[in-house]
Amino acid sequence: MLPRFLTASYPMERHYFMVPKFALSLIGFYPEQKRTVLVKLWSFFNFFILTYGCYAEAYYGIHYIPINIATALDALCPVASSILSLVKMVAIWWYQDELRSLIQRVRFLTEQQMSKRKLGYKKRFYTLATRLTFLLLCCGFCTSTSYSVRHLLDNILRRAHGKDWIYETPFKMIFPDPLLRLPLYPITYLLVHWHGYITVVCFVGADGFFLGFCLYFTVLLLCLQDDVVDLLEVKNIEERFSAAEEARIVREMEHLVDRHNEVAELTERLSGVMVEITLAHFVTSSLIIGTSVVDILLFSGLGIIVYVVYTCAVSVEILLYCLGGSHIMEACSNLARSTFSSHWYGHSVRVQKMTLLMVARAQRVLTIKIPFFSPSLETLTSVSLCENVMVQTRLNFVEIF
């Protein structure tokens, strides 16, 4: 039984960026959040925790490479996600005004689409966005929690066999000795545990923005497609429209062309905001998954479960990016086909020219432009091939050591 907020019966307006808003509000980085002094201090605290965590994990992993490669990889695998999460946090803060403007404009445009069919589109894609981002949140939460559970269970087993408790943090990090001793150790442990959750919510927020905007743009394109087909519908092809009727159709067609242009402009703006986040994500995803697979082969017991969950979480992230990009591309292609299949030939020459212009524009599918590629399901296939190569390379590297 799904929670109510994951069902289509949940109020539609509350689905709008629900999970990213929840995640980023926890750390004080949601663009529409009121920036009070307390929120600013809280966001800076989370930024400091994440930044220091990246340094401590990287230092630990590099230090242990010549000593124990398995221990080093156990630190370097999560540090890749932590650094990427820091990039996403900084990007969200840097582009907060632009993101706020995009959120508000897309909300305004989608709220104007109120026909029965359009409400069906909104219900379908709003619910899909919430479900997928909630899936990512669950995967990330399970991944971060599994590190702490693994550490606690390992120490409980050690105590059961009469061995001493190992005063380490759930994520392998270098700390000054006093922070890893009583009475400060529990505080250090909790802060490192929170560091893992900060990493998760940054991923959920940034990836949720990308997927959400892609699906909401898809809604706008589907609604535009319906409006174009309805406007150009001709019941009797032999019947000629009056001059006043043709003038009305021209005016409405101009409005639809403007709507199409605005969706294209919003897509360009989103590309500018998400370029660093998306490029960094795809560059590091193969590294993270490849290292996780190697860790699965090196560890046993709980270590295998941790990295299986980790691999699933990163795979879900890549899927969300590629799925969102594919939805926009398919919506553009459907707009071009539906417009060309409409009764545009039954109207005046001016309407015909405007229609064919829209068809030509729609055939140039909208994409979230990232250097070297655009996220789509085709890209997902290519990334999967790269991951296989990275895994094989790391296996050879481990064999050497």
N, C-alpha and C positions, 0 to 999 in steps of 0.2 A: 504494500500500500504506500503510494508516494505521499510525501508531505504536501499540504495544500498549495504551497507556493511553487511547487513544481508542476502543477496541473493547469489545464487551460481554463478552469473555473476561477482561478485567482484573478483579482482585478487587473486588467490589462495595463493600466498606467503604472502600476506598482512593479511590473515586470521590467520596466525600462532601466537597464543597467543596474539591476537589483544586486547581483552578486559582486560586481566590481565596486559598487558604492559601499556595500557592507565591508568588503575587504580593505579598501583604501582608507575608509573612515576610521578603521581600527588603529591605523598608524598616523592619521592626520594628514593624508595626502590626496584626498578626493578633491577634484577641482572645484566643485560647487560647495564644498564645506566652508563654513565661516571661519576665517583665519583670526581667531582670537589669540591672545597672548599664550594661554594654556595650550591651545592646539599647536602653535608654533614651537613652544618648548617641547611638547610631546613628539612632534615630528622630528625635531633636531635630535632628541634623545634616541629615537629609533634609527635615524641616519647614522649616528655615532656607533650604536651597537652593531649595525650591519657592516659599517666600514671597518671597525676594529676586528670583527669576526672574519672578514675577508683576509685581512692582514695576518691574523693569527693562524688561520687554516693554511694559507699559502706558505707561511714560514715553516709550519710544522711539516707539511708535505715535502717541501724542498729539502729540509734538514734530514728527512728520513730516506730520501732516495738512495744514497749510497749505503745506508744501514740495513733497511728492510723495505723492499719494493712494495710488498703487500700493504704494509702500514702506511707507506707514502701515498699509494693510490687510494687508500681508505680516506685520506684527508683531501687529496687533490680532486677527487670526484665531486664531493659536495661543494668545494670552493669554487668550481666552475659555475655552478648554479648561483652561489652567493654573489660572485662578481657580476654575473649577468643580471641578478636581481638588483644590485646596486646601480647598474646602468639604467635599468627600467625606472627605479625610484628617482634618479636624477633627471631622466627625460620627462617623467610625469610632472615633476616640479618645474622644470624649465619651460615646458609647454602648457602649463596649467591654464593660462588665459585662453590660448587657442583651443585647448580641449573643452574648456567651459563654453566657449562660443559654439563649437561643433555640437556639443551635447544639447544646448538650448535650441539651436537652429534645427537640428534633426528632429527633436521633440516637437517643435512647432509644425514642421512639415508633415510628420506622421499623424499628428492630432487632427489635421485637416482632412484626412482620408477616413470618411465615416460611412460609406455605403456598406451594404451587407457583405458583398464579396471582399471589399477592402478590409473590413473588420476580421474576416476569415484569414486573410493574409497576415494581418498583424498578430492575431491570436496564435497562428502557427509558428511564425518566426520569433515572436517575443518569447514564447514558451520554450522554443528550441534553444535560444540564446541562454536563457536562465538554466535550463537543464545541463547544457554542455559546460557552462562555466562553473556550475555547482559540482559537476563531475570532476573538473579540474581541481576545485577547492578540496574535495574529498581525497583525491589522489595525493595532492600536496600535503594535506594534513596527515594522512596516513604515513607518508614518507618521512616527514619530520618527526612524528611521534615514534616511528619504528626505531630511529636512532637512539632515542632516550630509553625506550623499552629494552632494546638490545643491551645497552650499557647496564641498566639496572638488573636485568636477568643474569647477565654474566657475573656481576658482582655478588648477587644472591647465591648463585651456584658456587662461587669461590668461597663465600662464607660457610656454605653448607659442607664444604670439604676442608674446612679449617684454615683457609688461606685468608690473607689480609685483603681488605677493600682497596681497590685501585682508585685513587683520587684523580680521575680524569673526567673530562667533559664529554657529553654525548657525541659532539662533533670534535674530531681531533684538532686541538688548538694549543698553541704555545701561550702560557700565561706566567707571570711572575710567581715564584713559589708560594708566597703568602696567600695568594688567591686560590691555591689548590690545597689548602690546609684548613682545618677547623679553626675558628668558627666561620671563616669567610667562604668556605667551599660551597655550602648550599646556595648562597647568593650568586656566586659565579655560575653554578650549575643552572640555576633558573634563568639567568641572563643569556646563557648560551642556548638554552632551550627556546627562549623567546626569539633569539636570533634566527633560529630555524623557521619559526612561524612568520617572522618579518619577511624572510625570503619567499615563503609561500604566498603571502598576501600581495607582495609586489608582482609576482608572476600572475596571480589571478586577476589583479587589477589591470595590468598592461595587456595581457592576452584577452581578457574579457572585453576591454575597450575595442581591440582589433576585431574580434568576432562579432561583438554587438553592432559596431558601425557597419560592418559588411552585411549583416543580416537586415539591419534597418534600411540600408541603401537598396537592398534587394526588394524590400517591401515597397519603397518609393518607385522603383522601376516597374514592379508588377502593377501597382496602381496606375502609373503612367500608361502602361500598355493597355489596360482596360479603358482608360479615358480616351485614348487615341482610337481604338477600335469602335467604341460606342459613338464617338463624334463623327467618324467617317462612314458609319453604317448607312446603307442605302436600301430601302425596302423595295423600291421599284427602279431598276436601272434605267428604264426609259423615261422616268420622270425627271424634269429639270427643276433645280432649286431656283427660287426667286433671288433677286439681287440682294435683298435684305437678309435672306437666310444664308446666302453665300458669304456675305460680310460678317455675319455672326460666326460662321464656321471659321473664317479666316482669323478673327480676333481670338477665338478659343484655341485655334491651332497655334497661334503665336504664343499664347500663354503656356501651352503644353511644351513647345520648343524651349521656352524659358525655363520651365521646370526641369527638362532634360539637361539643359546647360548647367543648371544649379547643382544637380546631382553630380555631374562631371566635375564641377568646381569643388564640391565638398570632398569628392574622392581624391582630388589633387591635394587638397589641404590635409586630409588624413595621411596621405603618403608622406608629406613633409614632416608631420608629427611623429609618425611611427617608423621612419626610415632607420634610425639608429637602433631602436628596439628590435625590429624584425631582422635586420641584417645580423646583429650580434646574436640573436636567438638561433638563427639557422647556422651560423658559423660554429657556434659552440655545441649545438645539439648532437652532432655526430661524435664530438669529443666526449660529451657526457655519457651518451649511450654506449659508446665503445668501451670507455673506462668501466662503466657499470657491469658490462658483460664480462670483462676480464676479472673484476672483483667477484662476480658470481662464481667464476671458476677457481678463484684463489681461496675463497672463504667457505665455511661449512656452517650448518645449523642456521642460527638466526641471521648470520651475515648474508646468506643466500636470499632469505625472505626480504631483508632490507633492500637489497639491490634489485630484486625482481620488482618490488613496488616502485622503486626509484625509476627503473627503466620504463615501466608502464606510465608513470606520471609524465615523463619527458615526451614519450610517444603521443600521449593525449594532447600535449601542448602543440606539437608539430601538426597534429591532425586538425586542431582548431584553426590554426593559421591557414592551412591549405583548404579546408572546407569553406571558410569564409570567403577566400579569394575565388573559389570555384562558383559559389552561389552568385556573386556579382557578375562573373563572366557569363554564366548561363542565363541570368536575367537580361543582360544586354542582348544576347543572341536571340532570346525569345521575343524581346521587344522588336528587333529588326524583322524577324519572320512574321510576327503577328501584324505589324504595321504594313508590311508588303502584301500580306494576304487579305488586308481589309479592302473596302470598296473605295479606295482613293481615286480610282480611274473614273468614278462617276461624278466627280466634282470639277470645279473650274481648274484652269491651268495653274493658277497661283497656288491653290490648295495641293494640287498634284506635285508641284515643285517643292513645297514645304514638306510634304510627306516623304518624298524620295530623299530630301536632305536629311530628315530624321533617320531614315533607314540607313543612309550612308554613315551617319554619326554613330548609330547604335551598333553597326558592324565593327567599328573600332572599339572593341569591348573595353570597359572601364576596368582598370587593374590598380592594385596598390603597388606602385612602382618602387621597387627596391633595387639597388645596384646589382647587376648580373642576373636577376631573376624576378619573377612575380609569384607570390604564394598561390598554389593551386594543387589539385590532386595529382597532376602530372609532375609537379615539383616534388611532391611527397615520394613518388616512385624514385626520382633521382636521388633524393636525400637517403632513402633506404639503401640504395646501391652504395653510396658513399659510406654509410655506417658499416656495411659489411666489410669494406676495404679497411676502415679504421679499426674494426675489431681484429681483423687478421694481422694488421700491423702491430697492435698492442700485444697480441699473443706471441708474436715473434720477439718483441721487445722483452717480454717477461721470460721467455725461454733463454734469452741471452744472459739475463741476470740470474 
